[in-house]
Amino acid sequence: MKRFLIGAALAALTAGVAQAETWKMSADAPDGNYLTQNIRAFAEDVARLSEGELDIDVVSNSVLLKRAELKRGVQRGIVPIGEVLISALGNEDAVYSADAVPLMATTFDEARALWAASRPIYEEKLAEEGLVLLFAAPWPPQGVYMNKEVSDASSFDGVKFRAYNPSTARLAELLGAVPATIATSEISQAFSTGVINGMITSPSTGVDSQAWDFVSHYYDVQAFLPKNMVIVNKSAYDSLSPEVQEALMEAAKIAEDRGFEMAEEATGVATDTMAENGMNVLPTPEGLAADFEGIAATMQAEWLEQAGENGQKIVDALN
């Protein structure tokens, strides 16, 4: 009888383990970045809230899938869950570029409002493609990195300027620069080999890439706050029990709130780190600020035309 009871207990334990599911997750940023730290905390929350029925194994720095491959990879089930820069999808549909339109949202409060306005549209579009949107978290406001002093838009004439989405490529063109698409992991090499001479990105990316090794000036332009979103393959999501789905969504809500909080804190820390490492951290020069207003107006008008009815819905919700 004792052996029977022990066997029954082991069988029950084995059955419980068999029911647990593990998902590989492709995270966008390096391990040290707060966005990845938030993703890892999200995975811990999922395990806790699902009582161990769903385990998410996070692989950082786009190792599993590059940014350009992420959405399609999750659609095809190469990985069941992944994180992607929303505006990187701007070539698919301009509405995804909403948070990369200069000066449309330049503070964290404005970024939250923009997300609230755009999320329902993204959820609907992603659902049509077999994807479930879980949450988003912002990068810090974007600033300009240059290896020389900047006065106005003329300072960018002919500069080879890093682009990481359609909006930053267009911004480079309007500044008179030459856009070059460079992945985050390739920034240091691109500067050291002369492939690029300037870029617009967040202070966090500046720290991740140790920008002080190849750039002397950082201008706190606060052009826009792009966001990363986490998406799930719908079939994988549907395979979960209702209880685990609820746990996943609860963990996602926690992660979104935490992500915004972490982004605000990381902005100041990263900016200070660049200054401590010898970079000239400066406000936007008056001439560049004035030129930027004109460029932003042009890009906002272009985006509205390209994004159509959905773009107008977002703008209306913000006003």
Beta strands, then each sheet from edge to edge (+ up, - down):
strand 1: 21-26
strand 2: 54-59
strand 3: 81-85
strand 4: 131-138
strand 5: 143-146
strand 6: 160-163
strand 7: 178-181
strand 8: 198-201
strand 9: 217-219
strand 10: 227-233
strand 11: 280-282
sheet 1: 2+ 1+ 3+ 10- 4+
sheet 2: 7+ 6+ 8+ 5- 9+ 11+
end
